[in-house]
Amino acid sequence: MPTEGKPTGKPLPTNSPEGKHYRPPYRFGLGAVAIGNGFEPVSDETAQAALQASWDAGVRYIDTSPFYGFGLSERRVGHFLHNHDPKDYVLSTKIGRIFTATNTPNTATLWKDPSPFEFRYDYTADGARRSIEDSLNRLGVSQIDIVFIHDLSPDNGDMKDDWVKHFEVAAKGAMPELTRMREEGLIKAWGLGVNRPEPALRTVEVADPDIFLLATQYSLLDHQEALDNTFPKLAEHDVSVVVGAPL
């Protein structure tokens, strides 16, 4: 961003124009919601076949989350990527929820047949570290490239207006901790994964993110706000965008 939208066959630059913020060198990727049984139960074999078909089609960026199927998506994605060189792909996942095993999993979720876990929100520095460690264990891969702070947004039904309180915790905890992890070389970039523009615009005022996953904000039917307001303001801070749910 900005982009002319004209595929050239060449990879995108892996750094922002000022060389400060990492950007994935690929023009499109796979979101792994369905891999975590986001719409209907799918078998492990079907999930692996979908990942293989995506890879064969040229996909080299995969986005997942601990929330997707309560760890199921990460495990399936990691199983697929285990036999691929980390230099050959970009992987992003998310933080904001800590999962613990339970004998009585919550079945009243959007996930079909999720893994037997329950979660609590945690946007602290320690929570960010633990979440990434847990993700690495579930994924079974050597590195995570991009980390998105997940669902810190007013459209999150668990939070609604309380999202601002959680944001304040993240601003003092998860955000500076992710910046430290970037500086340590543990991750390449961080940002927010949200469905509304307000959290992203607030984040660039209080922290130093690299990239945002903005879902349902720039689509065929709804894109004017992003085009006229959100994208230009993020570009002022040298921040790029992954467009989620573009269709």
C-alpha positions as CSV (number, residue, x, y, z in Angstrom):
1,M,0.0,0.0,0.0
2,P,-0.3,2.1,-2.1
3,T,-0.6,-0.5,-4.8
4,E,-1.7,-0.2,-8.5
5,G,-3.1,-3.7,-8.3
6,K,-1.2,-4.8,-11.3
7,P,0.6,-8.2,-10.9
8,T,4.1,-8.0,-12.3
9,G,5.3,-11.5,-11.5
10,K,7.8,-9.9,-9.1
11,P,7.6,-10.3,-5.3
12,L,6.5,-7.3,-3.3
13,P,9.2,-5.4,-1.3
14,T,9.8,-7.0,2.1
15,N,10.4,-3.6,3.7
16,S,8.4,-0.4,3.7
17,P,9.8,2.5,1.7
18,E,11.6,3.9,4.7
19,G,13.0,0.4,5.4
20,K,11.5,0.4,8.9
21,H,8.6,-2.1,8.7
22,Y,8.6,-5.6,7.4
23,R,6.1,-6.5,4.7
24,P,5.3,-10.0,3.4
25,P,6.6,-10.4,-0.1
26,Y,3.5,-12.0,-1.5
27,R,0.4,-10.5,-3.0
28,F,-2.2,-13.0,-1.7
29,G,-2.5,-15.6,1.0
30,L,-4.8,-18.1,2.7
31,G,-6.8,-17.4,5.7
32,A,-7.2,-20.6,7.8
33,V,-10.6,-20.0,9.4
34,A,-12.1,-22.9,7.6
35,I,-9.1,-25.1,8.4
36,G,-10.2,-24.7,12.0
37,N,-13.8,-25.8,11.3
38,G,-15.1,-22.3,11.0
39,F,-18.1,-23.2,8.8
40,E,-18.5,-26.9,9.1
41,P,-16.5,-29.8,10.3
42,V,-13.8,-30.9,7.9
43,S,-11.5,-33.9,8.3
44,D,-7.8,-33.7,8.7
45,E,-7.4,-35.1,5.3
46,T,-9.6,-32.5,3.7
47,A,-7.7,-29.7,5.6
48,Q,-4.3,-31.0,4.4
49,A,-5.7,-31.3,0.8
50,A,-6.9,-27.7,0.9
51,L,-3.5,-26.5,2.2
52,Q,-1.7,-28.5,-0.5
53,A,-3.9,-27.2,-3.3
54,S,-3.3,-23.6,-2.0
55,W,0.5,-24.3,-2.0
56,D,0.3,-25.7,-5.5
57,A,-1.6,-22.6,-6.7
58,G,1.3,-20.4,-5.4
59,V,0.1,-19.4,-1.9
60,R,3.1,-18.7,0.3
61,Y,1.4,-16.7,3.0
62,I,-0.9,-18.4,5.6
63,D,-2.7,-16.6,8.4
64,T,-4.1,-18.6,11.3
65,S,-5.0,-18.0,15.0
66,P,-5.3,-19.9,18.3
67,F,-8.9,-18.9,18.2
68,Y,-9.7,-20.8,15.0
69,G,-11.1,-24.0,16.2
70,F,-9.5,-23.4,19.6
71,G,-6.1,-24.5,18.4
72,L,-7.2,-26.8,15.6
73,S,-6.3,-24.5,12.8
74,E,-2.8,-23.9,14.1
75,R,-2.2,-27.7,14.5
76,R,-3.3,-28.4,11.0
77,V,-1.4,-25.5,9.5
78,G,1.7,-26.5,11.4
79,H,1.4,-30.1,10.3
80,F,1.4,-29.0,6.7
81,L,4.2,-26.5,7.1
82,H,6.4,-28.9,9.0
83,N,8.0,-30.3,5.9
84,H,8.6,-26.9,4.2
85,D,11.5,-24.6,4.7
86,P,10.5,-21.5,6.7
87,K,12.3,-19.4,4.2
88,D,9.7,-20.4,1.6
89,Y,6.6,-19.0,3.3
90,V,5.3,-16.3,5.6
91,L,3.2,-17.3,8.6
92,S,1.1,-15.1,10.8
93,T,-0.9,-15.9,13.9
94,K,-2.6,-14.0,16.7
95,I,-2.5,-13.3,20.4
96,G,-5.1,-12.0,22.9
97,R,-6.6,-15.2,24.2
98,I,-4.9,-17.8,26.4
99,F,-6.2,-21.3,26.0
100,T,-6.3,-24.1,28.7
101,A,-7.4,-27.6,28.5
102,T,-10.8,-28.6,29.8
103,N,-13.1,-31.6,30.2
104,T,-16.1,-29.5,29.4
105,P,-15.4,-27.6,26.2
106,N,-17.8,-24.8,25.2
107,T,-19.8,-26.1,22.3
108,A,-21.8,-22.8,21.9
109,T,-19.3,-21.3,19.5
110,L,-19.0,-20.6,15.8
111,W,-16.4,-23.4,15.6
112,K,-17.7,-26.9,14.7
113,D,-16.2,-29.6,16.8
114,P,-13.4,-27.4,18.3
115,S,-10.5,-28.7,20.3
116,P,-11.2,-29.2,24.1
117,F,-10.0,-25.9,25.4
118,E,-11.4,-22.8,27.1
119,F,-9.9,-19.3,26.9
120,R,-9.6,-16.0,28.7
121,Y,-8.6,-12.7,27.2
122,D,-5.1,-11.5,28.1
123,Y,-3.5,-8.5,26.4
124,T,-0.7,-8.1,28.9
125,A,3.0,-8.4,28.1
126,D,3.2,-11.8,29.8
127,G,0.1,-12.9,28.0
128,A,1.6,-12.0,24.6
129,R,4.8,-14.0,25.4
130,R,2.8,-17.0,26.6
131,S,0.4,-16.9,23.6
132,I,3.3,-17.0,21.1
133,E,5.0,-19.8,23.0
134,D,1.8,-21.8,23.0
135,S,1.3,-21.1,19.3
136,L,4.8,-22.3,18.5
137,N,4.1,-25.5,20.4
138,R,0.8,-26.1,18.6
139,L,2.3,-25.3,15.2
140,G,5.5,-27.2,15.6
141,V,7.4,-24.8,13.4
142,S,10.6,-22.8,14.1
143,Q,9.3,-19.3,13.6
144,I,6.2,-17.0,13.4
145,D,6.8,-14.1,11.1
146,I,3.8,-11.8,11.9
147,V,1.7,-11.5,15.1
148,F,-1.7,-9.8,15.1
149,I,-3.4,-8.7,18.3
150,H,-6.8,-10.3,17.8
151,D,-10.3,-9.0,18.1
152,L,-9.5,-5.9,20.1
153,S,-12.4,-4.1,18.6
154,P,-15.9,-2.8,19.4
155,D,-17.5,-5.4,17.2
156,N,-16.2,-8.2,19.5
157,G,-19.4,-9.3,21.2
158,D,-17.6,-10.3,24.3
159,M,-16.2,-6.7,24.8
160,K,-18.5,-4.2,23.1
161,D,-17.7,-0.8,24.7
162,D,-15.2,-2.5,27.1
163,W,-12.8,-2.9,24.2
164,V,-11.3,0.4,25.2
165,K,-10.3,-1.0,28.6
166,H,-8.7,-4.0,26.9
167,F,-7.0,-1.7,24.5
168,E,-5.4,0.3,27.4
169,V,-4.0,-3.0,28.8
170,A,-2.6,-3.9,25.4
171,A,-1.1,-0.4,24.9
172,K,0.9,-0.9,28.1
173,G,1.5,-4.6,27.8
174,A,1.2,-6.5,24.5
175,M,2.1,-3.7,22.1
176,P,5.5,-2.8,23.7
177,E,6.2,-6.4,24.3
178,L,5.7,-7.3,20.6
179,T,7.9,-4.4,19.7
180,R,10.6,-5.9,22.0
181,M,10.1,-9.3,20.4
182,R,10.6,-7.7,17.0
183,E,13.8,-6.1,18.1
184,E,15.0,-9.4,19.6
185,G,14.4,-11.0,16.2
186,L,11.7,-13.5,17.5
187,I,9.1,-12.1,15.1
188,K,9.4,-9.9,12.0
189,A,6.3,-7.7,12.5
190,W,3.2,-7.1,14.5
191,G,-0.1,-5.3,14.3
192,L,-3.8,-5.8,14.9
193,G,-6.3,-8.3,13.4
194,V,-9.6,-6.5,13.6
195,N,-12.9,-5.9,11.7
196,R,-13.2,-2.2,12.4
197,P,-10.9,0.7,11.7
198,E,-11.0,2.5,15.1
199,P,-8.5,0.1,16.9
200,A,-6.0,0.3,14.0
201,L,-6.1,4.1,13.9
202,R,-5.7,4.3,17.6
203,T,-2.8,1.9,17.6
204,V,-0.6,4.0,15.3
205,E,-1.0,6.9,17.7
206,V,0.3,5.0,20.7
207,A,2.7,2.3,19.4
208,D,4.9,1.3,16.5
209,P,3.1,-1.4,14.5
210,D,4.2,-2.7,11.1
211,I,1.1,-4.2,9.5
212,F,-2.6,-4.7,10.1
213,L,-5.0,-7.4,9.1
214,L,-8.2,-5.5,8.3
215,A,-11.0,-7.9,7.7
216,T,-14.4,-6.9,6.0
217,Q,-13.2,-3.3,5.6
218,Y,-12.1,-3.3,1.9
219,S,-14.3,-5.5,-0.1
220,L,-16.3,-5.4,-3.4
221,L,-19.3,-4.0,-1.5
222,D,-17.8,-2.0,1.3
223,H,-14.5,-0.1,0.7
224,Q,-15.0,3.7,0.6
225,E,-14.2,4.3,4.3
226,A,-11.0,2.3,4.0
227,L,-10.0,3.9,0.7
228,D,-10.7,7.5,1.8
229,N,-9.8,7.5,5.5
230,T,-8.2,4.3,7.0
231,F,-5.6,3.5,4.4
232,P,-4.2,7.0,4.0
233,K,-3.9,7.5,7.8
234,L,-2.1,4.2,8.1
235,A,0.2,5.0,5.2
236,E,1.2,8.2,7.0
237,H,2.8,5.9,9.6
238,D,4.4,3.7,7.1
239,V,2.1,0.8,8.0
240,S,0.8,-1.7,5.5
241,V,-2.4,-3.7,5.3
242,V,-3.4,-7.3,4.7
243,V,-7.0,-7.2,3.3
244,G,-9.1,-9.9,4.9
245,A,-12.4,-11.2,3.5
246,P,-12.1,-9.1,0.3
247,L,-15.0,-10.8,-1.4
